[in-house]
């Protein structure tokens, strides 16, 4: 199994920046993709950014050019640098990984960290 611990959420004014971090532990050698999702009450959880084991990335259209995901496979950790934040970025942000075990793909989620952007 893989356990995830997030840090870095908080309150920021529109236009400001925040940096989220997520540290993985456990069977980290089997991790494939790592990323961030977010969710607001009453809505489905949406993918924000994904970084694959090879380093390729995908971003939601709403955050392209403002958010940057990075990965350190040695630790392993991922970070999400969020710039030019908007009130609509307010959500609970969840760290996500998928990993393979006995040829079966599993997913792990962090506990979530609140990001609030005031206008």
N, C-alpha and C positions, 0 to 999 in steps of 0.2 A: 504494500500500500504506500501511497504518497500523502503526506500531510502538508498543508499549506498554511502559512501565517502571513497576514497582510499588515501593512502599516502605512501611515502617511495621509490618511484622509483628514478632512477638517472643513473649516469655513473660510471662504475667500471671496473677495469682491470680484465682480465681473471684470474681465481683462487681466486678472491675476493668474498665478501659476500654482500648481501643486504637483508633488511627485509621490506616486504610490510605489510601494515595494512589496514583493511577495517572495518569501523564502520557502523552499521546498525541503522536506526531509523524508527519510524512509527509503523506499526502493527507487531512488532518483535516477539510477543508471538506465531505467527503462522508459524514461520520459520522452515523448515525441513533441507534440505541440504544447506551447504555453501561451497564456493570454489573459485578457481581461474582458469581462462582461459587466453590464450594469442593468439595474432594474429600479423602476419607480413604482409606487403603489398603483395597483390596478392595470399594470401593463406587463407584457412579457419581457423576460430577460433578453437583452440584446447584446450581440457581440460588438465589442469596441475595437479590439485589436488582437491579432494573433501573430506569434512568431514561431516558425517551425524549427525543427532541430537543425536544418541546414542554414537557417538564418533569414529565410524569406519571410516577408511580413504582409499582412492584410489589415486594412483599416476600414471602419465604417465611414461612409461618405461624410457623415456629419462631423467627423473629427479629423479628417485628412488635412494635413498642413498645420494642425494645431497640436496633435498628440504624437508622441514618439515612444514606441515600445523597444526595449532592449533586453538582452538576455546574457547572463553569465553562466555558462554550463559548468564551470568548475565548482560553484558554490552549492547548488544552482539557485539562482534568483532571477526574477524579472522585475523590471521597473517600467512605469508608465509616466512619462513626463508630459504634463498637461499644461499647455500655455493658452493664452487668450481665452480663458474660460468664460462660458456663457451660463446664464441662469438655467438654460435647458440641459446643461450638463449635470445638474443636480440629480443625484441617484445614489443608491448603494452599489459600490463597485466590488465585484467578486473576481478573485484570482482563479484561474482554471488551468488544469493540465490534463492531458491524456497520456496514458502509458500502457505498455503492452506487457502481458504476463501470460505465459503459456499460449501465445498466439491469440489471446483475447484482449480486446481494447477496453480499458477502463477509464473513467473520468474521476477527478477529484476537484473539489471546490474549497475555497477559503471561506472564512466565516462572514466576510463582507466588511467593507469600511465605508462610512458615510462621507460623501462629498457634497457640500452645499455651496452654491454660488449665489451670492446676493446681488441684486441689481442696483 
